[in-house]
Amino acid sequence: MTRIITLLNEKNHYLEKFYSLNEVELANFAQGQFDNLEHFYQTRERILDVLKYVDAQIEKAHGEVAQGGLIQESERREVKEALAIKDEYVARIIEQDIQVLSCIEMAKNSIIKELQEVRRGRQAVGGYKSKTFNQRLNEEV
């Protein structure tokens, strides 16, 4: 059971890293700075890979403990505490991810508006072109 408690604490450690990473990048995204987006997602993926590995180790250790039987009350409390911490981090990370998606969506909408304005500007400029001038240019080329 000690192994499970150690693994749960390790998982919480990586959840804290994930949360901290989100916190830093969320501040950047809120300011419209998306230069670090690729690195942000790669780092998140690496942390998620570690979390998957830790989860697999927890499952393996749980299978071994289930065969053994008795669990002390102090160990049970430690497991409950570690799981409560995990749940808190997960809830906070979900909130952060919603904020990250919101920032990205706002930036995307802003870019779409800019592209639409450029398109309208090109159409307006195109309306002032004379057809004979364009034909002469095409003939000369």
C-alpha positions in Angstrom: 0.0 0.0 0.0 3.0 2.3 0.6 3.8 2.0 -3.1 0.3 3.2 -4.1 0.5 6.2 -1.7 3.9 7.1 -3.2 2.5 6.8 -6.7 -0.5 8.9 -5.8 1.7 11.6 -4.4 3.9 11.5 -7.5 0.7 11.8 -9.7 -0.3 14.9 -7.6 3.2 16.3 -8.2 2.8 16.1 -12.0 -0.7 17.5 -11.8 0.7 20.4 -9.9 3.3 20.9 -12.7 0.5 20.7 -15.3 -1.5 23.3 -13.4 1.5 25.6 -13.0 2.3 25.3 -16.8 -1.4 26.2 -17.6 -1.3 29.2 -15.2 1.8 30.7 -16.8 0.6 30.2 -20.4 -2.9 31.4 -19.5 -1.5 34.7 -18.5 0.3 35.0 -21.8 -2.8 34.0 -23.8 -4.9 36.6 -22.0 -2.4 39.2 -23.3 -2.7 37.8 -26.8 0.8 36.2 -26.8 0.6 32.9 -28.5 4.2 32.5 -29.5 4.8 29.7 -27.1 1.7 27.7 -28.0 3.5 24.8 -29.7 5.9 24.3 -26.8 3.0 24.6 -24.4 1.1 21.8 -26.0 4.2 19.6 -26.3 5.0 20.0 -22.6 1.4 19.2 -21.7 1.6 16.1 -23.8 4.8 14.9 -22.0 3.2 15.5 -18.6 0.1 13.6 -19.7 2.3 10.7 -20.8 4.0 10.6 -17.4 0.5 10.7 -15.7 -0.6 7.7 -17.9 2.5 5.8 -16.9 1.9 6.6 -13.2 -1.7 5.5 -13.5 -0.6 2.2 -15.0 1.8 1.7 -12.1 -1.0 2.5 -9.7 -3.3 -0.1 -11.3 -0.5 -2.7 -11.2 0.2 -1.9 -7.5 -3.5 -2.0 -6.7 -3.8 -5.4 -8.2 -1.0 -6.6 -6.0 -2.5 -5.1 -2.8 -6.0 -6.5 -3.6 -4.5 -10.0 -3.4 -2.8 -9.2 -0.1 -5.9 -8.1 1.8 -5.6 -5.9 4.9 -5.1 -2.2 4.7 -4.3 -0.1 7.7 -6.5 2.8 8.7 -3.6 5.3 8.5 -2.8 4.1 4.9 -6.5 4.4 4.0 -6.5 8.0 5.3 -3.4 8.8 3.2 -4.9 7.4 0.1 -8.1 9.4 0.7 -6.1 12.6 1.2 -4.0 12.0 -1.9 -7.2 11.4 -4.0 -8.8 14.5 -2.6 -5.8 16.5 -3.7 -5.9 14.9 -7.1 -9.6 15.8 -7.5 -8.9 19.4 -6.6 -6.1 19.7 -9.1 -8.3 18.1 -11.8 -11.1 20.5 -11.1 -8.7 23.5 -11.3 -7.1 22.2 -14.5 -10.5 21.8 -16.2 -11.3 25.4 -15.3 -8.0 26.5 -16.7 -8.5 24.5 -19.9 -11.9 26.2 -20.4 -10.1 29.6 -20.1 -7.3 28.5 -22.5 -9.9 27.5 -25.1 -11.7 30.7 -24.6 -8.6 32.7 -25.2 -7.8 30.7 -28.3 -11.3 31.1 -29.6 -11.2 34.9 -29.1 -7.9 35.1 -30.9 -9.2 33.0 -33.8 -12.3 35.2 -34.1 -10.1 38.3 -34.2 -8.0 36.8 -37.0 -11.1 35.9 -38.9 -12.4 39.5 -38.6 -9.0 40.9 -39.8 -9.1 38.6 -42.8 -12.6 39.6 -43.6 -11.6 43.3 -43.4 -8.6 42.7 -45.7 -10.9 40.9 -48.2 -13.4 43.8 -48.2 -10.5 46.2 -48.7 -9.2 44.2 -51.7 -12.7 44.2 -53.2 -13.1 47.9 -52.7 -9.7 48.6 -54.4 -10.6 46.1 -57.1 -13.7 48.2 -57.9 -11.5 51.2 -58.9 -9.4 49.3 -61.4 -10.1 50.0 -65.0 -10.5 47.0 -67.3 -8.6 48.6 -70.2 -5.5 49.2 -68.0 -5.5 45.6 -66.8 -5.9 44.4 -70.4 -2.9 46.5 -71.6 -0.8 45.1 -68.8 -1.7 41.5 -69.7 -0.9 42.2 -73.4 2.5 43.7 -72.5 3.5 40.7 -70.4 
